[in-house]
Amino acid sequence: MSKTIHPARLYVKKLKDIYGGYRDFYLLLYGHEPETSNELQRFINYVNRGNYNLDFLELLLKNTDTKGITLEEFVLGTKQSQ
């Protein structure tokens, strides 16, 4: 298993901290509290693993202040020079 730190994972974890932790971040993204502790734990695992799908990225764009970050910056960490 690789110990590589992925910029997207770090960015989402930073957003989680900005918005008050896992439970508050879940509420912000999905518009309701997690129904069970297992649902919250699955969300925590999902955030920490960083293998995000398109639906999750759409929720981030709609519900957080991600304006101004490019996909390249999100995935690679910085803009690559051309």
C-alpha positions, 0 to 999 in steps of 0.5 A: 500500500502506498503512503502517497498523500493525494492533494484531493484527499487533503483538500476534502479533509481541509474542507471537513475541518473548515465546516466543523468536522465529519457530522457537520460536513455530512449535513452540509453536503447531503442536507440531513443528518446521517440516519445511523452511526454506520452511515456516518462511519461510511462517510468518514471512511469515504472522506479519508480514503479519497476515492471520490466519485463524480456525485461527491464532487458535484456535492462539493461544488454545489455546497462548499466554497470551492470556487476558483480551484481547477480540477488540475489543482484539486487532483495534482495539487498545483497547476502544471506548467505547459 
